[in-house]
Amino acid sequence: MEYLWVGACGLLLILGLVSIVMSRNIWRATQMIATVLVLISSLAFFYLAARTLRLHKNWQDEVNLYEKALTSVKKEIGKDEHSPADNLIVQRNDLRQQFNAALNLRGRVWSDGQKSKFNAQTGALTVLFENPPAGLDAIKRPVFVFQKDSEKSKNGHYLGEFVVSAAKDREISLTPVATLLQSELNNIDSARGDVVLYEVMPIDSHTLFATADPNDLKIWFPDPAVLANFKRDGKPATADDEKEHPESVQVRLKFLQAWAPKQTAAAPAVGKDAAAKDAVPPAEAPPATDDAGKPGPARGFAAGRSYYLPLEAAKELVDQKIAEYDTSEPEKSRIYVRPLWDYAQLFREAYRARTQLFAQKNEISAQADQLEGALTQVTEDLAATKIITDGLKSDLANFKAEAQILDQYAQTLGAKLDKTKAELSDTYRSNLKLAAALGDAQRQLSEKLRAAPPAQASASVDLRSGR
């Protein structure tokens, strides 16, 4: 059948060519060439389409065979939900879920980068890769930058959180998300070796630090209190732990019957002193581990097995007769489990607090500059006021001297006025006396004139002579 289609295609090709050749007297050469090309391409497309359909049919037949075989196997096994096949499917799904969870928590990692350029003022960093890093071409993508440990010098450390500001082939430009301190800028500038970029900040883990070298722990955690907290992780708990940090103490229980939690466990608390009130009720979703230190299965806890559970969850399960306290090894009956830390959140909170401190510092500096400006202005005003005050004091002294002179002149004028008044009083009294004497003289003269006899001659003589 397959060769029949090939023969039919060949026959059609021959007939088409014969028809084109017979039309040479009517068509032009370009039309004949174009028609030949269209004919050949159409036959090629038709043949490839037929082969594609044939291939699809073959694969579909094979899938049907596998489905029939799988159906027959399921019929032979039966419909028991606890059959080996179902258990394998459940285990496969659990493994897939664990793998996806681990992949989501880990995120993508871009390793083998080399520090190409660094701006010691702004903190801008340029990383060069051997091959173009897939997924780093998205602008504003946040990444966590680490310096990779080198075998010769154990100087690998966290450089900071950056965002992708530019991506060009193998060169990635990064900008810090927060203002870096001078010490952080110096650390990045002096970093040597490969640079590793993480899409997600590496998560905290109990098993990771449990197997770490104690010397490395001292380098990673210089604070003695934090170092002691990490060293105590997974060790027997004390009575003080149950009083001060009951949320960090887990009890070993042996389950008397199979039991499954109502919901999945809540995310671990962040920080050294996570409050118990922020946790999900332990009876509903206990973050348990088994006697081998592995997390409890998501589908439940098996009867006869021992697991570590929080205090409150353990008490409720014992009260419900679901489990009992496992005291076969008293030193392992209660252990201290430190709360896991969200390092990305802690760094961001530190950046946020530091940014607030920088803002407060800038505000205080601005206020101090304003106060200094005001103090300078007040000092200048005081100097000008002192000059004015000194001038006013000089004027006051001059006014006092002139007032004293005026007082002396007034006293002199007063004395002259008193003297003049006395002289005027004496003159007035003298004038009064003279007026009185003049009045007496006039009266006497009048009396004499009236008493004298009239005599014209003598009177005229007397009048002329004034006698």
WOPELIN-V258420 format. One record per helix or strand of 2 or more residues. SS is the DSSP state (alpha for helix, beta for strand). FROM is the first residue (numbers start at 0). TO is the last residue. If there is no record, write none. Layout:
ss: <SS	SS>
from: <FROM	FROM>
to: <TO	TO>
This chain:
ss: <alpha	alpha	alpha	beta	beta	beta	beta	beta	alpha	beta	alpha	alpha	alpha	alpha	alpha	beta	alpha	beta	beta	alpha	beta	alpha	beta	alpha	alpha>
from: <1	28	83	108	124	141	157	170	181	193	205	213	223	238	245	248	275	288	305	310	322	329	333	342	455>
to: <21	76	105	117	128	146	167	175	189	197	209	219	230	243	247	254	277	289	309	318	324	331	335	450	464>
